[in-house]
Amino acid sequence: PYFVTIDMVRLGFLFPCLSKYIPKRAAEGLWAGKGIMFGHRITFSNKKTKRAWKPNVQRKEYYSEILERTVRVKLTTAAMRWVDKSGGFDSYIYHTPDSKLASKLGSALKEEMKTKVDSSAGALNPPPRATRTQKRPVWWSDEYDKKARELRSVKLDFLPRSRDVLPAPPPECRAI
């Protein structure tokens, strides 16, 4: 098996055998910085066989409200999560810096969106930036908040302490 020493963790070499390669086809899609990772498959007898971890690339269509058309894109599942977090496809493309998009397709879409917004003379507004808010579960409600506040405000002074309720153990049961 693969052994990690404390010195390796301290120095930041948790996976020293892994290296990343971003192929040319990543420029034709949105990969969100993901690439092909190379390393070794290590058996119980510590034999090493070369292997690669490829990113999970999917084909998906997004509707762009600014461009008023659907855009077919190859993107990784990590990029899909970033699209959701940023508030939609238009917002992700429009507000993400080119250095993080790291693709010709993303930069071209961004330029096309910016020229369309600028040429619309105020008819189109840029998409709003997503703000990070604390997400609550679906079952959460204001009533739940009120009940939680009530329970936190209850004083438990009226309850007897455990040493007051339980009788002392007989002498033969006490620890030596």
N, C-alpha and C positions, 0 to 999 in steps of 0.2 A: 504494500500500500504506500501511498504518498505520505511522507512524513514532513511536518512543519515544525521547525524548531522555534523557540522563543525569540532567538536572535533574528530569524527571518521575519517574524511578525513585527518586531521592534523596528527593523530597518525598512519595513514596507514591502518586503518580497514575499507576499503570501503565495503568489503563483509565479515563481520565477521562470517556469518553462513556457508560459503562455506569451504569444505575441499577436498583434492585431494587424490585419491588412485590409484596407478599404479599396475594393476593386473599382474599375472604371464604370461599371454599370450602376454604381451607387449615385453617380451624377445624373442619371436618367430618372431617378426616383427620390423619395424622401426616406433616408435611412436613419436620421437623427443620431449620427455619430457612431452607429453600430457597424461592425465589420466582421470579417472572417477571423476567428481566433484559431491559432495553431498550438498544439501541445502534444502530450503523450497520453495514451491509454495505458495505465499501469496495472499489471496483474498482481495477484497475491504473491507470486514469486519475484516481483519487482522487475519483470520484463517490460520494456517500454516499446510501444508501437505508436508511430505517428498518426495523428488524427486531426480533424478540423471541426470546429463548431461554427456552423453557418447561421446567420441571422434569420429570423422568421419573417420572410418577405411575403406580403400579400398584395393582391390587386384589389383596388377599391375605387369607387366613383364617389366624388363629393360634388355637391352643387355649390357653386360660388355665386353669392348674391351680387357681388360687385361686378364680376365678369358676365353674369346672367347666362351661364352655361354650366354643364356638368364637366368635371375634369377627371379623367381616368388616370390614376396614379399607382405606381408600385411603391409601397411603403412598408416599413417594419412595424411590428406590433408596438414597439416603443414609440414610434412616431405617431401611431394611432392614439396612444395614451396622451401624448403631448397635444395633439389636436383637441382631444376632449378637455384637457386641463386648461387650455388657452381660450376656450369658449367657441370653438368652431374652426373650420378650415380657413376661412378668410382671415380671421384674427391670428391664427398660427402663422400663416404665410406673411401677413402684413407686418406683424410686430417682431418676429424672430429675426435676429441679425443674420446677414449672409454667412458670417463665419460659422454660425451654428447650423444653418440650413445645409451648407456644404454640398450643394448640388446645383447643376446648371438649370434644371427644371424649376427648382424652388426660386432661384434668383430671377428667372425669366417670368414666372408667374407674379412675383413681387413687383417687378418693373411694370408689367402689364396692368396690375391692380392700381399702382400709384399713378400711372398716366391716365387711367380711366377716372380715378377719383379727382385728379387735378383738372382734367378737361371737362368734367361735368358741371363746373361753375356752381358748386354748392348743392346740386341736386343729390349727389352721393356723398355720404359721410364715411370716413374710415371706420372700420369696425372697432368697437370699444375694447380696451385692454381688459382681460379677465382679472378679477381680484380674487385673491385666495381667501375663502371664507371657511369657517369651521363647518364641516358637513356633519349633519346629524342623521341617525338612522331613520328609516321610513316611518317607524312606529312612534317616533318622538313627537310630542305635541305640547302646547302651552299648559294643558291640564297636568301633564307629567311633570313639567317644571314646577307648578304650584305644589303638587304633592311632595316632590323632592324637597322643596323649601320648608314645607310644614314638618316633614320628618327630621330635617336637620335642626329645626328650632325646638324640637321636643327635648325636654330635660329628663334625664334618666336617674335623677336623684332619688325618686320614690322606690326604685328597685333595690332590694336588699343585696348586699355584697355576698359573694360565695362563701366567705368564711363565717358570715353570720348565719347562713341558712344550714350549711352542712354541720352535723355533729362531729366532734373530734373522734378520730379512729380509736378503737380500744388499744390498750398498751401492747398486746401481743401482735398487733398488725403494724406497729410503727417500725420504720426502718432502723436498722442497727447502726 
